[in-house]
Amino acid sequence: MKKPAPEDCRLFRDSVGEVRPVSHDRVSPPRRAPDPRPKFRDQDEAQVLVDLLSEQYQPQETETGEELLYVRAGLQQRTLKKLRRGQYVVGAELDLHGMTVAVARQAVPEFLRDCKRQRVQCARIIHGKGRGSRHRAPVLKQKISHWLQQRDEVLAFCSARNCDGGTGAVYVLLKRA
């Protein structure tokens, strides 16, 4: 290796200025990974308790009754029944809370590709109930229904059980790789 010219060394030292040694050479340990729970689940569950105990609680507003349901032709009814009962193991989850339609439109296909790569048979997509939207109605719900029906890898989907998000989430049954 060629030694730098003395003039270059002097120029470098003049531009750097005074230097002080490092006090320690240890690297801080990495932060602990966040819990694998969906971001908004705890907040939603706490809000439900607050709403139930408030005087403005209206039981008829709890569920809209608008379940999503889609079955590709040729799928057995018992398979759909198992999906609706939540009897498939959910291998992956996508939470769309806070996403715009444009962002969600990109996130859903990426999520389905990841599921295919990881050989996930059943996934859950949380689209929300729309209570935080401007019109207090679901924005992504119908979009999700439309997008999933267009995907070849989707065999069926239905609204989740109440304990998994109810009409604010869907179970998606995917083709096996």
Residue frames relative to the residue before (quaternion, step in Angstrom):
aa qw qx qy qz dx dy dz
M 1.0000 0.0000 0.0000 0.0000 0.00 0.00 0.00
K 0.4199 -0.7257 0.4979 0.2218 3.53 -0.89 0.99
K 0.4187 -0.7056 0.5209 0.2355 3.56 -0.96 0.96
P 0.4820 -0.6777 0.4605 0.3102 3.64 -0.93 0.87
A 0.5975 -0.5757 0.4286 0.3575 3.51 -1.22 0.58
P 0.6010 -0.5890 0.3936 0.3701 3.63 -1.07 0.72
E 0.6216 0.5471 -0.3406 0.4453 3.57 1.05 -0.71
D 0.6454 0.5121 -0.3127 0.4727 3.61 1.03 -0.80
C 0.6307 0.5316 -0.3255 0.4623 3.59 1.02 -0.79
R 0.6605 0.5002 -0.3026 0.4711 3.58 0.93 -0.94
L 0.6468 0.5217 -0.3100 0.4620 3.60 0.94 -0.89
F 0.6449 0.5182 -0.3121 0.4671 3.58 1.00 -0.84
R 0.6827 0.4868 -0.2904 0.4611 3.61 0.82 -0.95
D 0.6384 0.5216 -0.3269 0.4621 3.60 1.04 -0.74
S 0.7006 0.4664 -0.2787 0.4626 3.59 0.94 -0.83
V 0.6655 0.4945 -0.3074 0.4670 3.62 1.07 -0.65
G 0.3057 -0.7654 0.5127 0.2405 3.59 0.92 -0.77
E 0.7669 -0.3209 0.2521 0.4953 3.54 -1.23 -0.49
V 0.1705 -0.7746 0.6054 0.0657 3.53 -1.09 0.79
R 0.1120 -0.7731 0.6183 0.0862 3.56 -1.03 0.74
P 0.5379 -0.6477 0.4261 0.3311 3.60 -1.01 0.72
V 0.5607 -0.5918 0.4675 0.3418 3.56 -1.24 0.56
S 0.4540 -0.7182 0.4573 0.2624 3.58 -0.88 0.94
H 0.7957 -0.0103 -0.0067 0.6056 3.62 1.09 -0.57
D 0.3206 -0.7648 0.5340 0.1649 3.55 -1.19 0.53
R 0.4428 0.6963 -0.4534 0.3369 3.58 1.18 0.50
V 0.3420 -0.7101 0.5809 0.2034 3.50 -1.20 0.67
S 0.4807 -0.6588 0.4898 0.3082 3.59 -0.93 0.86
P 0.5029 -0.6518 0.4599 0.3329 3.62 -0.97 0.77
P 0.5598 -0.6070 0.4258 0.3700 3.60 -1.05 0.60
R 0.5591 -0.5997 0.4485 0.3559 3.56 -1.18 0.56
R 0.5737 -0.5815 0.4525 0.3577 3.54 -1.22 0.58
A 0.5130 -0.6453 0.4700 0.3155 3.58 -0.98 0.84
P 0.5262 -0.6332 0.4518 0.3436 3.62 -1.03 0.68
D 0.6194 -0.5419 0.4135 0.3895 3.54 -1.22 0.48
P 0.4906 -0.6970 0.4389 0.2843 3.60 -1.01 0.73
R 0.4240 0.6919 -0.4824 0.3300 3.61 1.15 0.42
P 0.5773 -0.5747 0.4355 0.3831 3.60 -1.09 0.58
K 0.6330 -0.6001 0.3509 0.3407 3.54 -1.01 0.88
F 0.8212 0.3227 -0.1331 0.4515 3.54 0.68 -1.08
R 0.4112 0.7356 -0.4714 0.2598 3.63 1.22 -0.07
D 0.6889 0.4764 -0.2968 0.4588 3.61 0.76 -0.97
Q 0.6483 0.5123 -0.3207 0.4632 3.58 0.96 -0.82
D 0.6558 0.5139 -0.3078 0.4594 3.58 0.97 -0.89
E 0.6683 0.4997 -0.3044 0.4594 3.57 0.92 -0.89
A 0.6432 0.5053 -0.3201 0.4780 3.59 1.01 -0.77
Q 0.6483 0.5174 -0.3154 0.4609 3.60 1.00 -0.82
V 0.6062 0.5467 -0.3544 0.4561 3.61 1.06 -0.70
L 0.6557 0.5057 -0.3149 0.4638 3.58 0.92 -0.86
V 0.6448 0.5100 -0.3177 0.4725 3.57 0.97 -0.85
D 0.6696 0.5072 -0.2974 0.4539 3.58 0.92 -0.92
L 0.6526 0.5246 -0.3157 0.4462 3.58 0.98 -0.84
L 0.7288 0.4253 -0.2345 0.4828 3.57 1.04 -0.77
S 0.5739 0.5888 -0.3930 0.4117 3.59 1.22 -0.16
E 0.5785 -0.6035 0.4279 0.3436 3.57 -1.24 0.41
Q 0.6518 0.5262 -0.3243 0.4394 3.59 1.19 -0.34
Y 0.3918 0.7420 -0.4676 0.2780 3.60 1.26 0.12
Q 0.0395 -0.7751 0.6305 -0.0092 3.55 -0.86 1.04
P 0.3911 -0.7589 0.4607 0.2427 3.64 -0.33 1.18
Q 0.6387 0.5458 -0.3427 0.4203 3.61 0.99 -0.68
E 0.6524 0.5145 -0.3176 0.4568 3.61 1.23 -0.37
T 0.4669 0.7120 -0.4322 0.2972 3.58 1.26 -0.21
E 0.7939 0.0494 -0.0044 0.6061 3.59 0.84 -0.94
T 0.4086 -0.7096 0.5143 0.2551 3.56 -1.00 0.73
G 0.4139 -0.7043 0.4784 0.3222 3.57 1.19 -0.41
E 0.5630 0.6032 -0.3805 0.4176 3.57 1.27 0.05
E 0.0305 -0.8199 0.5711 -0.0269 3.54 0.23 1.28
L 0.3409 -0.6903 0.5938 0.2339 3.52 -1.18 0.62
L 0.0953 0.7855 -0.6045 0.0923 3.56 -0.96 0.86
Y 0.1352 0.7668 -0.6157 0.1214 3.55 -0.87 1.01
V 0.0038 -0.7810 0.6240 -0.0252 3.55 -0.99 0.91
R 0.3932 -0.7003 0.5456 0.2393 3.54 -0.85 1.00
A 0.5987 -0.5848 0.4113 0.3611 3.58 -1.05 0.78
G 0.7737 0.3467 -0.2676 0.4578 3.55 -1.00 0.89
L 0.5614 0.5934 -0.4008 0.4146 3.61 1.21 -0.17
Q 0.4864 -0.6891 0.4574 0.2818 3.57 -0.90 0.93
Q 0.5749 -0.6143 0.4278 0.3302 3.55 -1.11 0.76
R 0.6349 0.5329 -0.3481 0.4379 3.59 1.02 -0.70
T 0.5980 0.5471 -0.3566 0.4647 3.61 1.15 -0.58
L 0.6539 0.4980 -0.3028 0.4824 3.57 0.97 -0.87
K 0.6337 0.5377 -0.3286 0.4486 3.59 0.98 -0.82
K 0.6466 0.5080 -0.3106 0.4768 3.58 1.00 -0.85
L 0.6429 0.5230 -0.3236 0.4565 3.59 0.97 -0.84
R 0.6842 0.4963 -0.2859 0.4514 3.59 0.88 -0.95
R 0.6809 0.4697 -0.2794 0.4875 3.58 1.14 -0.62
G 0.4565 -0.7017 0.4363 0.3300 3.58 1.27 -0.12
Q 0.3739 0.7648 -0.4530 0.2648 3.58 1.14 0.62
Y 0.5804 0.5275 -0.3960 0.4776 3.60 1.23 0.05
V 0.4734 -0.6442 0.5154 0.3087 3.55 -1.10 0.66
V 0.3324 -0.7330 0.5611 0.1933 3.56 -0.76 1.07
G 0.2010 -0.8355 0.5069 0.0678 3.55 -0.42 1.28
A 0.7930 0.0741 -0.0345 0.6037 3.58 1.22 -0.35
E 0.1364 -0.7948 0.5895 0.0460 3.54 -1.20 0.59
L 0.1025 -0.7693 0.6288 0.0468 3.54 -1.08 0.82
D 0.1532 -0.7878 0.5939 0.0560 3.56 -0.73 1.11
L 0.1761 -0.8264 0.5318 0.0575 3.58 -0.51 1.22
H 0.3206 0.7606 -0.5107 0.2405 3.63 1.24 0.13
G 0.8310 0.2269 -0.1772 0.4760 3.54 -0.95 0.90
M 0.5823 0.5808 -0.3855 0.4184 3.61 1.22 -0.11
T 0.4273 -0.6488 0.5584 0.2910 3.53 -1.20 0.58
V 0.6816 -0.4663 0.3527 0.4399 3.58 -1.27 0.22
A 0.6555 0.5242 -0.3182 0.4408 3.60 0.92 -0.87
V 0.6725 0.4798 -0.2977 0.4784 3.60 0.93 -0.86
A 0.6565 0.5079 -0.3070 0.4657 3.59 0.96 -0.89
R 0.6081 0.5683 -0.3493 0.4304 3.61 1.04 -0.76
Q 0.6919 0.4322 -0.2710 0.5108 3.59 1.11 -0.62
A 0.6556 0.5467 -0.3139 0.4157 3.58 1.01 -0.80
V 0.6458 0.5509 -0.3327 0.4108 3.61 0.95 -0.83
P 0.6965 0.4441 -0.3112 0.4699 3.68 0.71 -0.85
E 0.6208 0.5298 -0.3462 0.4626 3.60 1.04 -0.70
F 0.6410 0.5223 -0.3124 0.4676 3.56 1.00 -0.85
L 0.6717 0.4915 -0.3031 0.4641 3.60 0.90 -0.88
R 0.6227 0.5219 -0.3415 0.4725 3.61 1.05 -0.67
D 0.6404 0.5147 -0.3187 0.4726 3.59 1.01 -0.84
C 0.6321 0.5276 -0.3288 0.4626 3.58 0.99 -0.80
K 0.6488 0.5146 -0.3181 0.4616 3.57 0.97 -0.84
R 0.6563 0.5154 -0.3030 0.4602 3.59 0.95 -0.91
Q 0.7388 0.4015 -0.2137 0.4974 3.57 1.01 -0.83
R 0.4148 -0.7442 0.4301 0.2985 3.58 1.36 0.11
V 0.2528 0.7596 -0.5436 0.2522 3.55 0.95 0.96
Q 0.2927 -0.7776 0.5320 0.1630 3.57 -0.82 0.98
C 0.7950 0.1156 -0.0479 0.5936 3.58 1.06 -0.74
A 0.0370 -0.7941 0.6065 -0.0167 3.56 -0.91 0.97
R 0.2703 -0.7324 0.5953 0.1902 3.55 -1.29 0.31
I 0.1102 -0.7612 0.6370 0.0522 3.53 -1.00 0.93
I 0.1989 -0.7769 0.5909 0.0880 3.55 -0.70 1.15
H 0.0928 -0.8212 0.5627 0.0180 3.57 -0.46 1.21
G 0.4883 -0.6798 0.4194 0.3515 3.59 1.23 -0.30
K 0.4751 -0.6798 0.4920 0.2647 3.52 -1.31 0.36
G 0.5373 -0.6826 0.3700 0.3294 3.56 1.27 0.04
R 0.3949 0.7440 -0.4730 0.2582 3.59 1.18 0.17
G 0.6914 0.4546 -0.2820 0.4855 3.58 1.18 -0.43
S 0.5365 0.6342 -0.4079 0.3790 3.59 1.25 -0.07
R 0.7189 -0.4733 0.3066 0.4065 3.52 -1.31 0.34
H 0.7758 0.3141 -0.1663 0.5214 3.60 0.95 -0.89
R 0.4144 -0.7280 0.4388 0.3253 3.57 1.36 0.18
A 0.5663 0.5257 -0.4030 0.4904 3.54 1.04 0.92
P 0.5846 -0.6017 0.3992 0.3700 3.60 -1.06 0.62
V 0.2805 -0.7637 0.5629 0.1453 3.55 -0.88 0.97
L 0.7644 0.4053 -0.2026 0.4588 3.56 0.83 -1.02
K 0.4847 0.7131 -0.4212 0.2814 3.60 1.17 -0.46
Q 0.7341 0.4011 -0.2443 0.4905 3.61 0.70 -1.01
K 0.5935 0.5582 -0.3608 0.4539 3.57 1.12 -0.61
I 0.6415 0.5223 -0.3170 0.4639 3.59 0.94 -0.93
S 0.6378 0.5338 -0.3225 0.4518 3.57 0.91 -0.92
H 0.6821 0.4899 -0.2771 0.4669 3.56 0.87 -0.98
W 0.6794 0.4988 -0.2953 0.4499 3.60 0.86 -0.96
L 0.6832 0.4951 -0.2991 0.4456 3.59 0.89 -0.90
Q 0.6303 0.5404 -0.3390 0.4425 3.60 1.03 -0.71
Q 0.6671 0.5096 -0.2952 0.4563 3.58 1.14 -0.55
R 0.6256 0.5622 -0.3338 0.4255 3.61 1.20 -0.36
D 0.4567 -0.7082 0.4748 0.2540 3.59 -0.81 1.03
E 0.6767 0.5214 -0.3007 0.4240 3.59 1.04 -0.74
V 0.6133 0.5425 -0.3501 0.4550 3.61 1.26 -0.23
L 0.2404 -0.7791 0.5677 0.1136 3.58 -0.68 1.17
A 0.7798 -0.1355 0.1332 0.5965 3.56 1.00 -0.86
F 0.0067 0.7663 -0.6399 -0.0569 3.52 -1.33 0.26
C 0.0012 0.7823 -0.6227 0.0130 3.53 -1.22 0.55
S 0.6281 -0.5131 0.4127 0.4146 3.54 -1.27 0.34
A 0.5192 -0.6652 0.4553 0.2838 3.53 -1.08 0.81
R 0.6076 -0.5060 0.4472 0.4182 3.54 -1.33 0.19
N 0.6774 -0.5138 0.3340 0.4069 3.59 -1.18 0.51
C 0.6731 0.5046 -0.3104 0.4427 3.60 0.96 -0.78
D 0.7236 0.3912 -0.2330 0.5187 3.61 1.26 -0.32
G 0.7748 -0.3432 0.1840 0.4980 3.60 1.17 0.37
G 0.3086 -0.7849 0.4940 0.2115 3.61 1.24 -0.20
T 0.8176 -0.2056 0.1683 0.5109 3.55 -0.94 -0.90
G 0.5757 0.5685 -0.3809 0.4476 3.59 1.28 0.24
A 0.7550 0.2496 -0.1608 0.5846 3.59 1.30 0.12
V 0.1901 -0.7692 0.5960 0.1306 3.56 -1.26 0.39
Y 0.3354 -0.6531 0.6326 0.2465 3.51 -1.29 0.60
V 0.1232 -0.7861 0.6038 0.0471 3.55 -0.96 0.90
L 0.2040 -0.7663 0.6020 0.0935 3.56 -0.76 1.13
L 0.1553 -0.8238 0.5444 0.0287 3.55 -0.68 1.17
K 0.5949 -0.5519 0.4500 0.3728 3.55 -1.25 0.53
R 0.4519 -0.6543 0.5238 0.3055 3.53 -1.13 0.61
A 0.5154 -0.6573 0.4567 0.3063 3.55 -1.06 0.80
